[in-house]
Amino acid sequence: MIWVGTAVVVVKTVILLLGSGITYIAYKAYRRTGASSLRTLGIGFGVITLGSLLAGVADQLLSVSLEMGVLINSVLVAIGFAIIMYSLYLERT
């Protein structure tokens, strides 16, 4: 089952790279346009990316239980999605 640990690290790294890229692009768009909805969108993706990073660190370096790692990731993903939903609401108003 060593391959599962390696697969988790690889997938978390891909999520970190993609999430960071999306966050950076949203930030650049915000700087270019000044639209607060784009800033909030970037924050939402940043929180989701942070959740993935923290869950990976907790699993690999802090040796927390799988359940706790999933909980950390899930809470931050839920918060990130709420922020993204709010950013889309801002765009409509």
Backbone as XML, in Angstrom:
<?xml version="1.0"?>
<chain id="A" units="angstrom">
  <residue number="1" name="MET">
    <atom name="N" x="0.805" y="-1.197" z="0.000"/>
    <atom name="CA" x="0.000" y="0.000" z="0.000"/>
    <atom name="C" x="0.849" y="1.262" z="0.000"/>
  </residue>
  <residue number="2" name="ILE">
    <atom name="N" x="2.146" y="1.141" z="-0.192"/>
    <atom name="CA" x="3.022" y="2.316" z="-0.265"/>
    <atom name="C" x="2.640" y="3.196" z="-1.440"/>
  </residue>
  <residue number="3" name="TRP">
    <atom name="N" x="2.146" y="2.582" z="-2.510"/>
    <atom name="CA" x="1.797" y="3.364" z="-3.693"/>
    <atom name="C" x="0.656" y="4.333" z="-3.417"/>
  </residue>
  <residue number="4" name="VAL">
    <atom name="N" x="-0.206" y="4.035" z="-2.452"/>
    <atom name="CA" x="-1.304" y="4.939" z="-2.119"/>
    <atom name="C" x="-0.752" y="6.225" z="-1.522"/>
  </residue>
  <residue number="5" name="GLY">
    <atom name="N" x="0.209" y="6.126" z="-0.647"/>
    <atom name="CA" x="0.836" y="7.315" z="-0.073"/>
    <atom name="C" x="1.508" y="8.171" z="-1.135"/>
  </residue>
  <residue number="6" name="THR">
    <atom name="N" x="2.184" y="7.511" z="-2.064"/>
    <atom name="CA" x="2.830" y="8.232" z="-3.164"/>
    <atom name="C" x="1.781" y="8.892" z="-4.053"/>
  </residue>
  <residue number="7" name="ALA">
    <atom name="N" x="0.703" y="8.177" z="-4.325"/>
    <atom name="CA" x="-0.364" y="8.738" z="-5.155"/>
    <atom name="C" x="-0.993" y="9.960" z="-4.490"/>
  </residue>
  <residue number="8" name="VAL">
    <atom name="N" x="-1.183" y="9.920" z="-3.180"/>
    <atom name="CA" x="-1.742" y="11.061" z="-2.453"/>
    <atom name="C" x="-0.821" y="12.273" z="-2.592"/>
  </residue>
  <residue number="9" name="VAL">
    <atom name="N" x="0.471" y="12.063" z="-2.442"/>
    <atom name="CA" x="1.426" y="13.169" z="-2.568"/>
    <atom name="C" x="1.389" y="13.745" z="-3.979"/>
  </residue>
  <residue number="10" name="VAL">
    <atom name="N" x="1.345" y="12.889" z="-4.987"/>
    <atom name="CA" x="1.305" y="13.355" z="-6.378"/>
    <atom name="C" x="0.028" y="14.148" z="-6.644"/>
  </residue>
  <residue number="11" name="VAL">
    <atom name="N" x="-1.114" y="13.620" z="-6.226"/>
    <atom name="CA" x="-2.384" y="14.296" z="-6.474"/>
    <atom name="C" x="-2.453" y="15.617" z="-5.710"/>
  </residue>
  <residue number="12" name="LYS">
    <atom name="N" x="-2.015" y="15.632" z="-4.465"/>
    <atom name="CA" x="-2.007" y="16.877" z="-3.688"/>
    <atom name="C" x="-1.083" y="17.915" z="-4.320"/>
  </residue>
  <residue number="13" name="THR">
    <atom name="N" x="0.031" y="17.478" z="-4.889"/>
    <atom name="CA" x="0.938" y="18.398" z="-5.576"/>
    <atom name="C" x="0.275" y="18.981" z="-6.815"/>
  </residue>
  <residue number="14" name="VAL">
    <atom name="N" x="-0.406" y="18.158" z="-7.580"/>
    <atom name="CA" x="-1.123" y="18.653" z="-8.764"/>
    <atom name="C" x="-2.203" y="19.650" z="-8.347"/>
  </residue>
  <residue number="15" name="ILE">
    <atom name="N" x="-2.953" y="19.339" z="-7.293"/>
    <atom name="CA" x="-3.978" y="20.251" z="-6.798"/>
    <atom name="C" x="-3.346" y="21.566" z="-6.352"/>
  </residue>
  <residue number="16" name="LEU">
    <atom name="N" x="-2.225" y="21.494" z="-5.674"/>
    <atom name="CA" x="-1.532" y="22.705" z="-5.230"/>
    <atom name="C" x="-1.106" y="23.561" z="-6.424"/>
  </residue>
  <residue number="17" name="LEU">
    <atom name="N" x="-0.551" y="22.946" z="-7.448"/>
    <atom name="CA" x="-0.105" y="23.693" z="-8.626"/>
    <atom name="C" x="-1.287" y="24.302" z="-9.380"/>
  </residue>
  <residue number="18" name="LEU">
    <atom name="N" x="-2.327" y="23.515" z="-9.623"/>
    <atom name="CA" x="-3.490" y="24.024" z="-10.349"/>
    <atom name="C" x="-4.225" y="25.097" z="-9.542"/>
  </residue>
  <residue number="19" name="GLY">
    <atom name="N" x="-4.429" y="24.844" z="-8.278"/>
    <atom name="CA" x="-5.108" y="25.821" z="-7.427"/>
    <atom name="C" x="-4.339" y="27.121" z="-7.312"/>
  </residue>
  <residue number="20" name="SER">
    <atom name="N" x="-3.018" y="27.009" z="-7.204"/>
    <atom name="CA" x="-2.181" y="28.217" z="-7.152"/>
    <atom name="C" x="-2.266" y="28.986" z="-8.465"/>
  </residue>
  <residue number="21" name="GLY">
    <atom name="N" x="-2.286" y="28.262" z="-9.569"/>
    <atom name="CA" x="-2.405" y="28.902" z="-10.876"/>
    <atom name="C" x="-3.721" y="29.644" z="-11.025"/>
  </residue>
  <residue number="22" name="ILE">
    <atom name="N" x="-4.817" y="29.009" z="-10.633"/>
    <atom name="CA" x="-6.128" y="29.653" z="-10.706"/>
    <atom name="C" x="-6.174" y="30.884" z="-9.800"/>
  </residue>
  <residue number="23" name="THR">
    <atom name="N" x="-5.634" y="30.754" z="-8.601"/>
    <atom name="CA" x="-5.613" y="31.875" z="-7.667"/>
    <atom name="C" x="-4.812" y="33.033" z="-8.244"/>
  </residue>
  <residue number="24" name="TYR">
    <atom name="N" x="-3.667" y="32.742" z="-8.833"/>
    <atom name="CA" x="-2.813" y="33.775" z="-9.428"/>
    <atom name="C" x="-3.511" y="34.465" z="-10.597"/>
  </residue>
  <residue number="25" name="ILE">
    <atom name="N" x="-4.160" y="33.687" z="-11.464"/>
    <atom name="CA" x="-4.868" y="34.266" z="-12.609"/>
    <atom name="C" x="-6.017" y="35.159" z="-12.131"/>
  </residue>
  <residue number="26" name="ALA">
    <atom name="N" x="-6.757" y="34.716" z="-11.120"/>
    <atom name="CA" x="-7.839" y="35.539" z="-10.576"/>
    <atom name="C" x="-7.287" y="36.825" z="-9.977"/>
  </residue>
  <residue number="27" name="TYR">
    <atom name="N" x="-6.144" y="36.737" z="-9.304"/>
    <atom name="CA" x="-5.524" y="37.929" z="-8.726"/>
    <atom name="C" x="-5.081" y="38.902" z="-9.828"/>
  </residue>
  <residue number="28" name="LYS">
    <atom name="N" x="-4.478" y="38.371" z="-10.879"/>
    <atom name="CA" x="-4.065" y="39.231" z="-11.997"/>
    <atom name="C" x="-5.277" y="39.907" z="-12.634"/>
  </residue>
  <residue number="29" name="ALA">
    <atom name="N" x="-6.360" y="39.169" z="-12.800"/>
    <atom name="CA" x="-7.580" y="39.747" z="-13.364"/>
    <atom name="C" x="-8.134" y="40.840" z="-12.451"/>
  </residue>
  <residue number="30" name="TYR">
    <atom name="N" x="-8.073" y="40.604" z="-11.149"/>
    <atom name="CA" x="-8.518" y="41.620" z="-10.194"/>
    <atom name="C" x="-7.672" y="42.879" z="-10.312"/>
  </residue>
  <residue number="31" name="ARG">
    <atom name="N" x="-6.361" y="42.706" z="-10.378"/>
    <atom name="CA" x="-5.461" y="43.866" z="-10.486"/>
    <atom name="C" x="-5.720" y="44.641" z="-11.772"/>
  </residue>
  <residue number="32" name="ARG">
    <atom name="N" x="-6.039" y="43.938" z="-12.831"/>
    <atom name="CA" x="-6.277" y="44.582" z="-14.119"/>
    <atom name="C" x="-7.619" y="45.322" z="-14.137"/>
  </residue>
  <residue number="33" name="THR">
    <atom name="N" x="-8.646" y="44.711" z="-13.532"/>
    <atom name="CA" x="-9.993" y="45.277" z="-13.627"/>
    <atom name="C" x="-10.446" y="46.010" z="-12.377"/>
  </residue>
  <residue number="34" name="GLY">
    <atom name="N" x="-9.896" y="45.638" z="-11.232"/>
    <atom name="CA" x="-10.338" y="46.219" z="-9.970"/>
    <atom name="C" x="-11.663" y="45.668" z="-9.468"/>
  </residue>
  <residue number="35" name="ALA">
    <atom name="N" x="-12.174" y="44.610" z="-10.106"/>
    <atom name="CA" x="-13.461" y="44.018" z="-9.720"/>
    <atom name="C" x="-13.308" y="43.227" z="-8.417"/>
  </residue>
  <residue number="36" name="SER">
    <atom name="N" x="-14.062" y="43.653" z="-7.409"/>
    <atom name="CA" x="-13.947" y="42.976" z="-6.109"/>
    <atom name="C" x="-14.388" y="41.518" z="-6.191"/>
  </residue>
  <residue number="37" name="SER">
    <atom name="N" x="-15.275" y="41.191" z="-7.136"/>
    <atom name="CA" x="-15.710" y="39.802" z="-7.264"/>
    <atom name="C" x="-14.547" y="38.898" z="-7.686"/>
  </residue>
  <residue number="38" name="LEU">
    <atom name="N" x="-13.636" y="39.415" z="-8.504"/>
    <atom name="CA" x="-12.467" y="38.619" z="-8.901"/>
    <atom name="C" x="-11.499" y="38.434" z="-7.737"/>
  </residue>
  <residue number="39" name="ARG">
    <atom name="N" x="-11.364" y="39.455" z="-6.893"/>
    <atom name="CA" x="-10.520" y="39.308" z="-5.703"/>
    <atom name="C" x="-11.103" y="38.233" z="-4.793"/>
  </residue>
  <residue number="40" name="THR">
    <atom name="N" x="-12.415" y="38.269" z="-4.593"/>
    <atom name="CA" x="-13.069" y="37.289" z="-3.733"/>
    <atom name="C" x="-12.994" y="35.895" z="-4.339"/>
  </residue>
  <residue number="41" name="LEU">
    <atom name="N" x="-13.134" y="35.796" z="-5.650"/>
    <atom name="CA" x="-12.990" y="34.514" z="-6.329"/>
    <atom name="C" x="-11.598" y="33.928" z="-6.088"/>
  </residue>
  <residue number="42" name="GLY">
    <atom name="N" x="-10.575" y="34.752" z="-6.211"/>
    <atom name="CA" x="-9.205" y="34.300" z="-5.953"/>
    <atom name="C" x="-9.016" y="33.832" z="-4.524"/>
  </residue>
  <residue number="43" name="ILE">
    <atom name="N" x="-9.609" y="34.547" z="-3.587"/>
    <atom name="CA" x="-9.523" y="34.140" z="-2.177"/>
    <atom name="C" x="-10.186" y="32.782" z="-1.982"/>
  </residue>
  <residue number="44" name="GLY">
    <atom name="N" x="-11.335" y="32.576" z="-2.610"/>
    <atom name="CA" x="-12.033" y="31.293" z="-2.492"/>
    <atom name="C" x="-11.194" y="30.133" z="-3.002"/>
  </residue>
  <residue number="45" name="PHE">
    <atom name="N" x="-10.599" y="30.310" z="-4.188"/>
    <atom name="CA" x="-9.732" y="29.250" z="-4.710"/>
    <atom name="C" x="-8.483" y="29.081" z="-3.856"/>
  </residue>
  <residue number="46" name="GLY">
    <atom name="N" x="-7.996" y="30.177" z="-3.300"/>
    <atom name="CA" x="-6.845" y="30.084" z="-2.405"/>
    <atom name="C" x="-7.155" y="29.273" z="-1.158"/>
  </residue>
  <residue number="47" name="VAL">
    <atom name="N" x="-8.339" y="29.456" z="-0.603"/>
    <atom name="CA" x="-8.739" y="28.698" z="0.593"/>
    <atom name="C" x="-8.872" y="27.215" z="0.264"/>
  </residue>
  <residue number="48" name="ILE">
    <atom name="N" x="-9.456" y="26.898" z="-0.885"/>
    <atom name="CA" x="-9.567" y="25.494" z="-1.295"/>
    <atom name="C" x="-8.184" y="24.873" z="-1.467"/>
  </residue>
  <residue number="49" name="THR">
    <atom name="N" x="-7.288" y="25.613" z="-2.103"/>
    <atom name="CA" x="-5.921" y="25.131" z="-2.302"/>
    <atom name="C" x="-5.216" y="24.955" z="-0.964"/>
  </residue>
  <residue number="50" name="LEU">
    <atom name="N" x="-5.404" y="25.909" z="-0.064"/>
    <atom name="CA" x="-4.814" y="25.818" z="1.269"/>
    <atom name="C" x="-5.331" y="24.582" z="2.003"/>
  </residue>
  <residue number="51" name="GLY">
    <atom name="N" x="-6.619" y="24.274" z="1.840"/>
    <atom name="CA" x="-7.182" y="23.079" z="2.478"/>
    <atom name="C" x="-6.505" y="21.814" z="2.003"/>
  </residue>
  <residue number="52" name="SER">
    <atom name="N" x="-6.260" y="21.738" z="0.716"/>
    <atom name="CA" x="-5.571" y="20.573" z="0.172"/>
    <atom name="C" x="-4.143" y="20.487" z="0.703"/>
  </residue>
  <residue number="53" name="LEU">
    <atom name="N" x="-3.479" y="21.624" z="0.733"/>
    <atom name="CA" x="-2.096" y="21.651" z="1.239"/>
    <atom name="C" x="-2.037" y="21.243" z="2.707"/>
  </residue>
  <residue number="54" name="LEU">
    <atom name="N" x="-2.904" y="21.827" z="3.522"/>
    <atom name="CA" x="-2.886" y="21.506" z="4.954"/>
    <atom name="C" x="-3.239" y="20.047" z="5.225"/>
  </residue>
  <residue number="55" name="ALA">
    <atom name="N" x="-4.186" y="19.510" z="4.469"/>
    <atom name="CA" x="-4.538" y="18.098" z="4.641"/>
    <atom name="C" x="-3.358" y="17.207" z="4.265"/>
  </residue>
  <residue number="56" name="GLY">
    <atom name="N" x="-2.660" y="17.558" z="3.195"/>
    <atom name="CA" x="-1.485" y="16.783" z="2.793"/>
    <atom name="C" x="-0.365" y="16.859" z="3.817"/>
  </residue>
  <residue number="57" name="VAL">
    <atom name="N" x="-0.127" y="18.063" z="4.329"/>
    <atom name="CA" x="0.916" y="18.235" z="5.359"/>
    <atom name="C" x="0.533" y="17.475" z="6.622"/>
  </residue>
  <residue number="58" name="ALA">
    <atom name="N" x="-0.727" y="17.571" z="7.019"/>
    <atom name="CA" x="-1.175" y="16.863" z="8.219"/>
    <atom name="C" x="-0.992" y="15.365" z="8.062"/>
  </residue>
  <residue number="59" name="ASP">
    <atom name="N" x="-1.288" y="14.855" z="6.874"/>
    <atom name="CA" x="-1.173" y="13.418" z="6.623"/>
    <atom name="C" x="0.288" y="12.969" z="6.574"/>
  </residue>
  <residue number="60" name="GLN">
    <atom name="N" x="1.113" y="13.687" z="5.829"/>
    <atom name="CA" x="2.483" y="13.248" z="5.585"/>
    <atom name="C" x="3.458" y="13.622" z="6.694"/>
  </residue>
  <residue number="61" name="LEU">
    <atom name="N" x="3.337" y="14.812" z="7.251"/>
    <atom name="CA" x="4.337" y="15.289" z="8.209"/>
    <atom name="C" x="3.892" y="15.195" z="9.663"/>
  </residue>
  <residue number="62" name="LEU">
    <atom name="N" x="2.611" y="15.381" z="9.913"/>
    <atom name="CA" x="2.135" y="15.388" z="11.296"/>
    <atom name="C" x="1.526" y="14.067" z="11.724"/>
  </residue>
  <residue number="63" name="SER">
    <atom name="N" x="1.376" y="13.153" z="10.789"/>
    <atom name="CA" x="0.844" y="11.819" z="11.065"/>
    <atom name="C" x="-0.504" y="11.844" z="11.777"/>
  </residue>
  <residue number="64" name="VAL">
    <atom name="N" x="-1.378" y="12.753" z="11.360"/>
    <atom name="CA" x="-2.727" y="12.738" z="11.919"/>
    <atom name="C" x="-3.525" y="11.636" z="11.235"/>
  </residue>
  <residue number="65" name="SER">
    <atom name="N" x="-4.651" y="11.310" z="11.815"/>
    <atom name="CA" x="-5.468" y="10.227" z="11.250"/>
    <atom name="C" x="-6.041" y="10.645" z="9.899"/>
  </residue>
  <residue number="66" name="LEU">
    <atom name="N" x="-6.399" y="9.647" z="9.113"/>
    <atom name="CA" x="-7.006" y="9.898" z="7.815"/>
    <atom name="C" x="-8.290" y="10.707" z="7.976"/>
  </residue>
  <residue number="67" name="GLU">
    <atom name="N" x="-9.080" y="10.372" z="8.980"/>
    <atom name="CA" x="-10.336" y="11.080" z="9.209"/>
    <atom name="C" x="-10.105" y="12.557" z="9.485"/>
  </residue>
  <residue number="68" name="MET">
    <atom name="N" x="-9.087" y="12.879" z="10.286"/>
    <atom name="CA" x="-8.790" y="14.277" z="10.603"/>
    <atom name="C" x="-8.299" y="15.018" z="9.360"/>
  </residue>
  <residue number="69" name="GLY">
    <atom name="N" x="-7.491" y="14.368" z="8.545"/>
    <atom name="CA" x="-7.025" y="14.977" z="7.300"/>
    <atom name="C" x="-8.171" y="15.273" z="6.352"/>
  </residue>
  <residue number="70" name="VAL">
    <atom name="N" x="-9.101" y="14.323" z="6.252"/>
    <atom name="CA" x="-10.282" y="14.525" z="5.401"/>
    <atom name="C" x="-11.140" y="15.658" z="5.966"/>
  </residue>
  <residue number="71" name="LEU">
    <atom name="N" x="-11.275" y="15.723" z="7.280"/>
    <atom name="CA" x="-12.056" y="16.783" z="7.907"/>
    <atom name="C" x="-11.444" y="18.156" z="7.635"/>
  </residue>
  <residue number="72" name="ILE">
    <atom name="N" x="-10.138" y="18.280" z="7.799"/>
    <atom name="CA" x="-9.450" y="19.545" z="7.526"/>
    <atom name="C" x="-9.700" y="19.975" z="6.088"/>
  </residue>
  <residue number="73" name="ASN">
    <atom name="N" x="-9.484" y="19.053" z="5.171"/>
    <atom name="CA" x="-9.676" y="19.353" z="3.753"/>
    <atom name="C" x="-11.131" y="19.730" z="3.465"/>
  </residue>
  <residue number="74" name="SER">
    <atom name="N" x="-12.062" y="18.981" z="3.997"/>
    <atom name="CA" x="-13.481" y="19.211" z="3.717"/>
    <atom name="C" x="-13.963" y="20.552" z="4.259"/>
  </residue>
  <residue number="75" name="VAL">
    <atom name="N" x="-13.548" y="20.904" z="5.455"/>
    <atom name="CA" x="-13.964" y="22.188" z="6.039"/>
    <atom name="C" x="-13.449" y="23.346" z="5.191"/>
  </residue>
  <residue number="76" name="LEU">
    <atom name="N" x="-12.184" y="23.293" z="4.799"/>
    <atom name="CA" x="-11.628" y="24.392" z="4.008"/>
    <atom name="C" x="-12.192" y="24.418" z="2.583"/>
  </residue>
  <residue number="77" name="VAL">
    <atom name="N" x="-12.498" y="23.272" z="2.020"/>
    <atom name="CA" x="-13.139" y="23.249" z="0.701"/>
    <atom name="C" x="-14.546" y="23.859" z="0.806"/>
  </residue>
  <residue number="78" name="ALA">
    <atom name="N" x="-15.289" y="23.524" z="1.843"/>
    <atom name="CA" x="-16.626" y="24.095" z="2.026"/>
    <atom name="C" x="-16.546" y="25.611" z="2.194"/>
  </residue>
  <residue number="79" name="ILE">
    <atom name="N" x="-15.598" y="26.085" z="2.988"/>
    <atom name="CA" x="-15.425" y="27.534" z="3.162"/>
    <atom name="C" x="-15.046" y="28.184" z="1.832"/>
  </residue>
  <residue number="80" name="GLY">
    <atom name="N" x="-14.131" y="27.548" z="1.106"/>
    <atom name="CA" x="-13.709" y="28.085" z="-0.188"/>
    <atom name="C" x="-14.857" y="28.159" z="-1.170"/>
  </residue>
  <residue number="81" name="PHE">
    <atom name="N" x="-15.694" y="27.128" z="-1.229"/>
    <atom name="CA" x="-16.845" y="27.153" z="-2.127"/>
    <atom name="C" x="-17.848" y="28.224" z="-1.713"/>
  </residue>
  <residue number="82" name="ALA">
    <atom name="N" x="-18.022" y="28.428" z="-0.415"/>
    <atom name="CA" x="-18.916" y="29.501" z="0.050"/>
    <atom name="C" x="-18.387" y="30.866" z="-0.401"/>
  </residue>
  <residue number="83" name="ILE">
    <atom name="N" x="-17.084" y="31.052" z="-0.324"/>
    <atom name="CA" x="-16.474" y="32.308" z="-0.774"/>
    <atom name="C" x="-16.649" y="32.473" z="-2.279"/>
  </residue>
  <residue number="84" name="ILE">
    <atom name="N" x="-16.454" y="31.393" z="-3.034"/>
    <atom name="CA" x="-16.639" y="31.456" z="-4.486"/>
    <atom name="C" x="-18.093" y="31.783" z="-4.821"/>
  </residue>
  <residue number="85" name="MET">
    <atom name="N" x="-19.033" y="31.167" z="-4.113"/>
    <atom name="CA" x="-20.440" y="31.468" z="-4.351"/>
    <atom name="C" x="-20.714" y="32.947" z="-4.067"/>
  </residue>
  <residue number="86" name="TYR">
    <atom name="N" x="-20.156" y="33.450" z="-2.994"/>
    <atom name="CA" x="-20.323" y="34.867" z="-2.668"/>
    <atom name="C" x="-19.728" y="35.751" z="-3.758"/>
  </residue>
  <residue number="87" name="SER">
    <atom name="N" x="-18.582" y="35.362" z="-4.305"/>
    <atom name="CA" x="-17.966" y="36.167" z="-5.367"/>
    <atom name="C" x="-18.865" y="36.196" z="-6.599"/>
  </residue>
  <residue number="88" name="LEU">
    <atom name="N" x="-19.544" y="35.113" z="-6.880"/>
    <atom name="CA" x="-20.471" y="35.086" z="-8.005"/>
    <atom name="C" x="-21.709" y="35.930" z="-7.708"/>
  </residue>
  <residue number="89" name="TYR">
    <atom name="N" x="-22.113" y="35.963" z="-6.467"/>
    <atom name="CA" x="-23.226" y="36.825" z="-6.053"/>
    <atom name="C" x="-22.829" y="38.287" z="-6.219"/>
  </residue>
  <residue number="90" name="LEU">
    <atom name="N" x="-21.598" y="38.640" z="-5.847"/>
    <atom name="CA" x="-21.119" y="40.011" z="-5.999"/>
    <atom name="C" x="-21.181" y="40.461" z="-7.440"/>
  </residue>
  <residue number="91" name="GLU">
    <atom name="N" x="-20.881" y="39.542" z="-8.348"/>
    <atom name="CA" x="-20.894" y="39.877" z="-9.764"/>
    <atom name="C" x="-22.297" y="40.248" z="-10.234"/>
  </residue>
  <residue number="92" name="ARG">
    <atom name="N" x="-23.308" y="39.632" z="-9.634"/>
    <atom name="CA" x="-24.691" y="39.872" z="-10.069"/>
    <atom name="C" x="-25.235" y="41.182" z="-9.527"/>
  </residue>
  <residue number="93" name="THR">
    <atom name="N" x="-24.699" y="41.689" z="-8.414"/>
    <atom name="CA" x="-25.253" y="42.905" z="-7.827"/>
    <atom name="C" x="-24.605" y="44.146" z="-8.350"/>
  </residue>
</chain>
